[in-house]
Amino acid sequence: YVGIDDSNVKVLESSFVHSDEVVVKLDKHITKGWENLKQFLVEGVVQIQTTHQVPNFRVAFDNRDSAKLTANLLAYHLSEEKGFYTVAGVLEVVVVLDEADGLWKILEFTLKEKWGRTEKDV
């Protein structure tokens, strides 16, 4: 979440596999393919002020170049459009090792939202 919370597009782009296979599922919003994901991230996600907390993570290696991560998520957002809102849930992430640069990259990212709250709910 460093790339998102710091609005660092370069770090964010280096975190994902650049192929048609990459998929991000944020509850009911699904984005498939690197070009679609890049547009969603740059034009939408990094424009929002955020802070993410990702505790209680677990990593299970499938083999030497792929793994599955699970973690809890608590995310705070502030945008002009939606105001302040908070989301909590469980992350399920599939990562693969990129032999070219030695970085682990996200192939599948799923957020299973447990609850959310806007400032209107308070």
SEDOMAR-7399 format. One record per residue: residue number from 1; residue in three letters; y, z, x of N, C-alpha, C, CB in turn. Coordinates in nm, 4 decimals. Glycine has a CB too. Layout:
N
k  r  n_c2  n_c3  n_c1  ca_c2  ca_c3  ca_c1  c_c2  c_c3  c_c1  cb_c2  cb_c3  cb_c1
NUM  ALA  Y  Z  X  Y  Z  X  Y  Z  X  Y  Z  X
...
This chain:
122
k  r  n_c2  n_c3  n_c1  ca_c2  ca_c3  ca_c1  c_c2  c_c3  c_c1  cb_c2  cb_c3  cb_c1
1  TYR  -0.1204  0.0000  0.0797  0.0000  0.0000  0.0000  0.1268  0.0000  0.0839  -0.0002  0.1177  -0.0906
2  VAL  0.1143  0.0001  0.2143  0.2322  -0.0017  0.3007  0.3160  -0.1262  0.2729  0.1908  0.0033  0.4496
3  GLY  0.2521  -0.2412  0.2608  0.3254  -0.3653  0.2349  0.4006  -0.3622  0.1033  0.2308  -0.4823  0.2356
4  ILE  0.3429  -0.2983  0.0026  0.4080  -0.2902  -0.1284  0.5206  -0.1878  -0.1257  0.3056  -0.2540  -0.2379
5  ASP  0.4906  -0.0662  -0.0818  0.5908  0.0410  -0.0847  0.7096  0.0129  0.0065  0.5270  0.1724  -0.0450
6  ASP  0.6878  -0.0582  0.1153  0.7966  -0.0941  0.2067  0.8537  -0.2327  0.1791  0.7480  -0.0875  0.3495
7  SER  0.8038  -0.2993  0.0744  0.8438  -0.4377  0.0426  0.8312  -0.5278  0.1644  0.9882  -0.4417  -0.0102
8  ASN  0.7238  -0.5099  0.2394  0.6996  -0.5865  0.3612  0.6014  -0.6993  0.3305  0.6451  -0.4949  0.4749
9  VAL  0.6555  -0.8164  0.3024  0.5749  -0.9310  0.2611  0.4766  -0.9716  0.3702  0.6648  -1.0489  0.2252
10  LYS  0.5176  -0.9648  0.4955  0.4301  -1.0038  0.6060  0.3050  -0.9154  0.6114  0.5062  -0.9959  0.7394
11  VAL  0.3236  -0.7852  0.6002  0.2102  -0.6928  0.6007  0.1245  -0.7150  0.4764  0.2591  -0.5459  0.6072
12  LEU  0.1889  -0.7334  0.3629  0.1172  -0.7564  0.2381  0.0313  -0.8821  0.2460  0.2153  -0.7672  0.1219
13  GLU  0.0890  -0.9903  0.2974  0.0144  -1.1162  0.3103  -0.1044  -1.1017  0.4051  0.1068  -1.2279  0.3599
14  SER  -0.0898  -1.0200  0.5102  -0.1989  -1.0022  0.6069  -0.3107  -0.9137  0.5521  -0.1450  -0.9421  0.7361
15  SER  -0.2902  -0.8558  0.4345  -0.3882  -0.7652  0.3761  -0.4920  -0.8355  0.2890  -0.3179  -0.6615  0.2951
16  PHE  -0.4679  -0.9623  0.2559  -0.5551  -1.0342  0.1631  -0.6210  -1.1554  0.2283  -0.4762  -1.0783  0.0412
17  VAL  -0.7392  -1.1894  0.1780  -0.8071  -1.3136  0.2148  -0.7282  -1.4281  0.1528  -0.9579  -1.3147  0.1668
18  HIS  -0.7008  -1.5306  0.2289  -0.6243  -1.6453  0.1792  -0.7209  -1.7558  0.1351  -0.5261  -1.6982  0.2886
19  SER  -0.7788  -1.7378  0.0170  -0.8719  -1.8374  -0.0366  -0.8675  -1.8345  -0.1884  -1.0162  -1.8116  0.0141
20  ASP  -0.9361  -1.9293  -0.2492  -0.9451  -1.9329  -0.3950  -1.0340  -1.8213  -0.4494  -0.9981  -2.0681  -0.4408
21  GLU  -1.1096  -1.7552  -0.3624  -1.2021  -1.6499  -0.4040  -1.1338  -1.5151  -0.4264  -1.3106  -1.6343  -0.3011
22  VAL  -1.0155  -1.4945  -0.3684  -0.9492  -1.3646  -0.3805  -0.9089  -1.3412  -0.5259  -0.8248  -1.3569  -0.2873
23  VAL  -0.9286  -1.2164  -0.5710  -0.8945  -1.1824  -0.7091  -0.8388  -1.0403  -0.7140  -1.0187  -1.1961  -0.8022
24  VAL  -0.7338  -1.0232  -0.7946  -0.6736  -0.8919  -0.8177  -0.6732  -0.8675  -0.9681  -0.5279  -0.8832  -0.7577
25  LYS  -0.7319  -0.7531  -1.0069  -0.7379  -0.7151  -1.1479  -0.6631  -0.5836  -1.1646  -0.8862  -0.7027  -1.1978
26  LEU  -0.5480  -0.5900  -1.2263  -0.4682  -0.4703  -1.2542  -0.4820  -0.4405  -1.4024  -0.3168  -0.4896  -1.2134
27  ASP  -0.5824  -0.3632  -1.4334  -0.6201  -0.3353  -1.5710  -0.6508  -0.4677  -1.6411  -0.5072  -0.2570  -1.6453
28  LYS  -0.5657  -0.5144  -1.7309  -0.5951  -0.6390  -1.8039  -0.5307  -0.7621  -1.7408  -0.5485  -0.6266  -1.9474
29  HIS  -0.4452  -0.7441  -1.6422  -0.3794  -0.8565  -1.5745  -0.4656  -0.9010  -1.4565  -0.2356  -0.8170  -1.5262
30  ILE  -0.5117  -1.0269  -1.4606  -0.5994  -1.0804  -1.3562  -0.5297  -1.1969  -1.2868  -0.7361  -1.1256  -1.4157
31  THR  -0.5287  -1.1927  -1.1536  -0.4722  -1.3007  -1.0735  -0.5805  -1.3501  -0.9788  -0.3450  -1.2535  -0.9948
32  LYS  -0.6095  -1.4812  -0.9847  -0.7141  -1.5413  -0.9019  -0.6536  -1.6455  -0.8088  -0.8239  -1.6051  -0.9898
33  GLY  -0.7070  -1.6493  -0.6865  -0.6639  -1.7493  -0.5891  -0.5433  -1.7031  -0.5099  -0.6321  -1.8795  -0.6585
34  TRP  -0.5440  -1.7332  -0.3798  -0.4383  -1.6854  -0.2916  -0.2996  -1.7340  -0.3318  -0.4672  -1.7280  -0.1513
35  GLU  -0.2835  -1.8611  -0.3641  -0.1496  -1.9122  -0.3975  -0.0923  -1.8424  -0.5204  -0.1547  -2.0636  -0.4215
36  ASN  -0.1736  -1.8210  -0.6234  -0.1281  -1.7488  -0.7428  -0.0958  -1.6034  -0.7097  -0.2348  -1.7552  -0.8534
37  LEU  -0.1811  -1.5422  -0.6279  -0.1597  -1.4024  -0.5899  -0.0332  -1.3864  -0.5072  -0.2799  -1.3492  -0.5121
38  LYS  -0.0126  -1.4764  -0.4133  0.1075  -1.4695  -0.3298  0.2336  -1.4767  -0.4156  0.1075  -1.5832  -0.2260
39  GLN  0.2354  -1.5666  -0.5116  0.3510  -1.5783  -0.6008  0.3696  -1.4495  -0.6809  0.3342  -1.6989  -0.6963
40  PHE  0.2617  -1.3948  -0.7347  0.2680  -1.2703  -0.8121  0.3202  -1.1548  -0.7262  0.1288  -1.2352  -0.8689
41  LEU  0.2729  -1.1438  -0.6037  0.3138  -1.0352  -0.5156  0.4594  -1.0467  -0.4728  0.2253  -1.0319  -0.3938
42  VAL  0.4978  -1.1655  -0.4275  0.6322  -1.1849  -0.3734  0.7384  -1.1842  -0.4832  0.6390  -1.3157  -0.2958
43  GLU  0.7105  -1.2501  -0.5945  0.8103  -1.2604  -0.7010  0.8099  -1.1416  -0.7959  0.7879  -1.3860  -0.7793
44  GLY  0.7010  -1.0655  -0.7973  0.6925  -0.9549  -0.8908  0.6798  -0.8198  -0.8245  0.5781  -0.9752  -0.9812
45  VAL  0.5706  -0.7990  -0.7557  0.5356  -0.6656  -0.7063  0.6349  -0.6117  -0.6045  0.3984  -0.6682  -0.6451
46  VAL  0.6703  -0.6873  -0.5037  0.7593  -0.6331  -0.3997  0.9033  -0.6170  -0.4483  0.7571  -0.7233  -0.2773
47  GLN  0.9341  -0.6668  -0.5659  1.0678  -0.6507  -0.6219  1.0862  -0.5144  -0.6892  1.0956  -0.7617  -0.7219
48  ILE  0.9750  -0.4427  -0.7080  0.9767  -0.3124  -0.7745  0.9735  -0.2028  -0.6684  0.8564  -0.2978  -0.8732
49  GLN  1.0547  -0.1000  -0.6858  1.0491  0.0146  -0.5944  0.9268  0.0978  -0.6316  1.1813  0.1010  -0.6013
50  THR  0.8418  0.1258  -0.5318  0.7167  0.1955  -0.5600  0.6838  0.3000  -0.4540  0.6031  0.0960  -0.5706
51  THR  0.6014  0.3938  -0.4943  0.5348  0.4865  -0.4043  0.3930  0.5031  -0.4579  0.6112  0.6253  -0.3943
52  HIS  0.2946  0.4796  -0.3707  0.1541  0.4913  -0.4102  0.0864  0.6025  -0.3313  0.0800  0.3576  -0.3890
53  GLN  0.0070  0.6807  -0.4003  -0.0773  0.7810  -0.3362  -0.2219  0.7431  -0.3649  -0.0444  0.9266  -0.3874
54  VAL  -0.3022  0.7343  -0.2573  -0.4407  0.6887  -0.2705  -0.5335  0.7926  -0.2051  -0.4598  0.5467  -0.2049
55  PRO  -0.5596  0.9050  -0.2755  -0.6476  1.0071  -0.2188  -0.7934  0.9856  -0.2591  -0.6018  1.1456  -0.2627
56  ASN  -0.8792  1.0669  -0.2010  -1.0221  1.0711  -0.2354  -1.0901  0.9358  -0.2206  -1.0397  1.1206  -0.3773
57  PHE  -1.0622  0.8681  -0.1102  -1.1239  0.7373  -0.0926  -1.2615  0.7488  -0.0278  -1.0340  0.6475  -0.0086
58  ARG  -1.3427  0.6506  -0.0589  -1.4787  0.6431  -0.0064  -1.5047  0.4997  0.0369  -1.5839  0.6901  -0.1126
59  VAL  -1.5648  0.4832  0.1525  -1.5967  0.3510  0.2053  -1.7479  0.3392  0.2180  -1.5270  0.3265  0.3428
60  ALA  -1.8040  0.2331  0.1621  -1.9471  0.2050  0.1744  -1.9617  0.0657  0.2367  -2.0204  0.2135  0.0339
61  PHE  -2.0164  0.0594  0.3564  -2.0334  -0.0683  0.4249  -2.1562  -0.1411  0.3705  -2.0461  -0.0471  0.5774
62  ASP  -2.1358  -0.2662  0.3304  -2.2468  -0.3507  0.2872  -2.3217  -0.4034  0.4092  -2.1960  -0.4679  0.1994
63  ASN  -2.2470  -0.4421  0.5088  -2.2987  -0.4896  0.6366  -2.1854  -0.4774  0.7371  -2.3525  -0.6378  0.6273
64  ARG  -2.1964  -0.5386  0.8531  -2.0950  -0.5189  0.9572  -1.9614  -0.5868  0.9278  -2.1474  -0.5696  1.0876
65  ASP  -1.9565  -0.6771  0.8285  -1.8298  -0.7459  0.8018  -1.7864  -0.7428  0.6556  -1.8404  -0.8877  0.8461
66  SER  -1.8432  -0.6518  0.5749  -1.7943  -0.6331  0.4382  -1.8192  -0.4893  0.3938  -1.8628  -0.7326  0.3410
67  ALA  -1.7302  -0.4417  0.3073  -1.7396  -0.3037  0.2600  -1.6765  -0.2923  0.1216  -1.6710  -0.2065  0.3593
68  LYS  -1.7129  -0.1852  0.0529  -1.6543  -0.1535  -0.0772  -1.5835  -0.0195  -0.0654  -1.7630  -0.1502  -0.1901
69  LEU  -1.4611  -0.0150  -0.1157  -1.3828  0.1076  -0.1147  -1.3585  0.1508  -0.2583  -1.2486  0.0882  -0.0389
70  THR  -1.3627  0.2804  -0.2815  -1.3198  0.3368  -0.4090  -1.2227  0.4497  -0.3779  -1.4421  0.3878  -0.4946
71  ALA  -1.1274  0.4697  -0.4665  -1.0277  0.5752  -0.4460  -0.9556  0.6035  -0.5766  -0.9264  0.5352  -0.3358
72  ASN  -0.8966  0.7196  -0.5842  -0.8062  0.7502  -0.6942  -0.6711  0.6885  -0.6619  -0.7940  0.9047  -0.7176
73  LEU  -0.5901  0.6664  -0.7637  -0.4571  0.6107  -0.7432  -0.3580  0.6820  -0.8337  -0.4561  0.4585  -0.7702
74  LEU  -0.2442  0.7165  -0.7759  -0.1299  0.7642  -0.8516  -0.0111  0.6844  -0.8006  -0.1083  0.9208  -0.8362
75  ALA  0.0501  0.6061  -0.8882  0.1568  0.5148  -0.8468  0.2827  0.5385  -0.9297  0.1108  0.3682  -0.8601
76  TYR  0.3947  0.5464  -0.8589  0.5258  0.5626  -0.9214  0.6028  0.4322  -0.9046  0.6046  0.6833  -0.8591
77  HIS  0.6647  0.3852  -1.0128  0.7365  0.2576  -1.0107  0.8760  0.2752  -1.0696  0.6584  0.1494  -1.0887
78  LEU  0.9698  0.1970  -1.0180  1.1041  0.1939  -1.0728  1.1511  0.0493  -1.0713  1.2012  0.2866  -0.9925
79  SER  1.1758  -0.0044  -1.1903  1.2244  -0.1421  -1.1993  1.3368  -0.1490  -1.3015  1.1098  -0.2397  -1.2374
80  GLU  1.4215  -0.2479  -1.2849  1.5313  -0.2662  -1.3800  1.4776  -0.2996  -1.5182  1.6266  -0.3769  -1.3321
81  GLU  1.3691  -0.3755  -1.5217  1.3120  -0.4210  -1.6489  1.2441  -0.3085  -1.7268  1.2121  -0.5320  -1.6237
82  LYS  1.1612  -0.2284  -1.6580  1.0812  -0.1274  -1.7263  1.1301  0.0155  -1.7063  0.9405  -0.1371  -1.6804
83  GLY  1.2246  0.0371  -1.6164  1.2678  0.1726  -1.5861  1.1652  0.2420  -1.4983  1.2906  0.2521  -1.7149
84  PHE  1.1492  0.3737  -1.5161  1.0548  0.4516  -1.4367  0.9224  0.4611  -1.5105  1.1107  0.5925  -1.4065
85  TYR  0.8127  0.4339  -1.4413  0.6813  0.4520  -1.5008  0.5786  0.4893  -1.3953  0.6381  0.3258  -1.5739
86  THR  0.4767  0.5603  -1.4416  0.3712  0.6122  -1.3561  0.2373  0.5603  -1.4064  0.3731  0.7674  -1.3527
87  VAL  0.1481  0.5303  -1.3122  0.0142  0.4842  -1.3462  -0.0863  0.5631  -1.2635  -0.0009  0.3309  -1.3215
88  ALA  -0.1962  0.6021  -1.3277  -0.3058  0.6685  -1.2570  -0.4354  0.5980  -1.2919  -0.3134  0.8200  -1.2930
89  GLY  -0.5248  0.5905  -1.1933  -0.6513  0.5254  -1.2192  -0.7428  0.5297  -1.0990  -0.6288  0.3835  -1.2610
90  VAL  -0.8431  0.4437  -1.1036  -0.9431  0.4336  -0.9979  -0.9370  0.2930  -0.9397  -1.0863  0.4662  -1.0515
91  LEU  -0.9352  0.2863  -0.8067  -0.9370  0.1585  -0.7369  -1.0786  0.1263  -0.6928  -0.8417  0.1606  -0.6159
92  GLU  -1.1160  -0.0001  -0.7059  -1.2399  -0.0527  -0.6496  -1.2007  -0.1767  -0.5713  -1.3481  -0.0848  -0.7615
93  VAL  -1.2269  -0.1754  -0.4412  -1.1801  -0.2822  -0.3534  -1.2948  -0.3319  -0.2666  -1.0629  -0.2338  -0.2656
94  VAL  -1.3102  -0.4639  -0.2591  -1.4051  -0.5264  -0.1675  -1.3244  -0.5846  -0.0526  -1.4919  -0.6370  -0.2392
95  VAL  -1.3583  -0.5451  0.0692  -1.2891  -0.5963  0.1875  -1.3890  -0.6674  0.2786  -1.2177  -0.4814  0.2639
96  VAL  -1.3366  -0.7633  0.3530  -1.4177  -0.8366  0.4506  -1.3432  -0.8394  0.5826  -1.4492  -0.9813  0.4016
97  LEU  -1.4190  -0.8421  0.6893  -1.3602  -0.8474  0.8224  -1.3243  -0.9908  0.8565  -1.4564  -0.7891  0.9275
98  ASP  -1.1991  -1.0131  0.8924  -1.1521  -1.1453  0.9354  -1.1746  -1.1544  1.0863  -0.9994  -1.1685  0.8981
99  GLU  -1.2709  -1.2345  1.1259  -1.3058  -1.2469  1.2680  -1.1889  -1.3022  1.3501  -1.4287  -1.3377  1.2846
100  ALA  -1.1022  -1.3812  1.2870  -0.9920  -1.4456  1.3596  -0.8915  -1.3446  1.4138  -0.9205  -1.5446  1.2690
101  ASP  -0.8564  -1.2426  1.3337  -0.7556  -1.1461  1.3794  -0.8071  -1.0019  1.3852  -0.6354  -1.1521  1.2885
102  GLY  -0.9331  -0.9798  1.3465  -0.9921  -0.8473  1.3540  -0.9472  -0.7512  1.2452  -0.9616  -0.7886  1.4847
103  LEU  -0.8758  -0.8010  1.1435  -0.8279  -0.7157  1.0347  -0.9244  -0.7196  0.9162  -0.6873  -0.7595  0.9902
104  TRP  -0.9375  -0.6053  0.8489  -1.0112  -0.6007  0.7229  -0.9166  -0.6494  0.6133  -1.0655  -0.4553  0.6922
105  LYS  -0.9652  -0.7419  0.5299  -0.8792  -0.8018  0.4275  -0.9418  -0.7896  0.2897  -0.8519  -0.9490  0.4597
106  ILE  -0.8558  -0.7789  0.1912  -0.8995  -0.7608  0.0530  -0.9473  -0.8935  -0.0043  -0.7854  -0.7026  -0.0334
107  LEU  -1.0696  -0.8909  -0.0578  -1.1248  -1.0064  -0.1284  -1.1173  -0.9838  -0.2795  -1.2714  -1.0326  -0.0845
108  GLU  -1.1484  -0.8613  -0.3224  -1.1414  -0.8240  -0.4641  -1.0731  -0.6883  -0.4746  -1.2841  -0.8201  -0.5295
109  PHE  -0.9760  -0.6795  -0.5639  -0.8998  -0.5562  -0.5840  -0.8963  -0.5291  -0.7332  -0.7544  -0.5666  -0.5242
110  THR  -0.9510  -0.4151  -0.7748  -0.9557  -0.3814  -0.9172  -0.8961  -0.2433  -0.9391  -1.1009  -0.3868  -0.9708
111  LEU  -0.8012  -0.2346  -1.0303  -0.7464  -0.1068  -1.0741  -0.7955  -0.0814  -1.2154  -0.5900  -0.1055  -1.0671
112  LYS  -0.8687  0.0277  -1.2317  -0.9116  0.0709  -1.3651  -0.8175  0.1827  -1.4065  -1.0632  0.1186  -1.3669
113  GLU  -0.7215  0.1456  -1.4893  -0.6173  0.2410  -1.5288  -0.6744  0.3476  -1.6210  -0.5005  0.1685  -1.5979
114  LYS  -0.6449  0.4738  -1.5881  -0.6874  0.5871  -1.6711  -0.5766  0.6280  -1.7679  -0.7273  0.7069  -1.5826
115  TRP  -0.4528  0.6262  -1.7179  -0.3388  0.6577  -1.8026  -0.2111  0.6040  -1.7383  -0.3284  0.8104  -1.8263
116  GLY  -0.1108  0.5894  -1.8209  0.0208  0.5476  -1.7735  0.1274  0.6153  -1.8588  0.0357  0.3925  -1.7784
117  ARG  0.2443  0.6319  -1.7996  0.3532  0.6975  -1.8713  0.4859  0.6342  -1.8302  0.3540  0.8505  -1.8435
118  THR  0.5675  0.6026  -1.9276  0.7026  0.5531  -1.9002  0.8025  0.6640  -1.9301  0.7343  0.4256  -1.9846
119  GLU  0.9270  0.6428  -1.8871  1.0286  0.7458  -1.9158  1.0537  0.7561  -2.0659  1.1611  0.7140  -1.8421
120  LYS  1.0192  0.6517  -2.1415  1.0335  0.6571  -2.2876  0.9322  0.7530  -2.3504  1.0168  0.5169  -2.3479
121  ASP  0.8178  0.7734  -2.2800  0.7133  0.8629  -2.3310  0.7491  1.0100  -2.3148  0.5824  0.8349  -2.2604
122  VAL  0.8419  1.0394  -2.2248  0.8743  1.1785  -2.1919  0.9649  1.2394  -2.2978  0.9412  1.1873  -2.0539
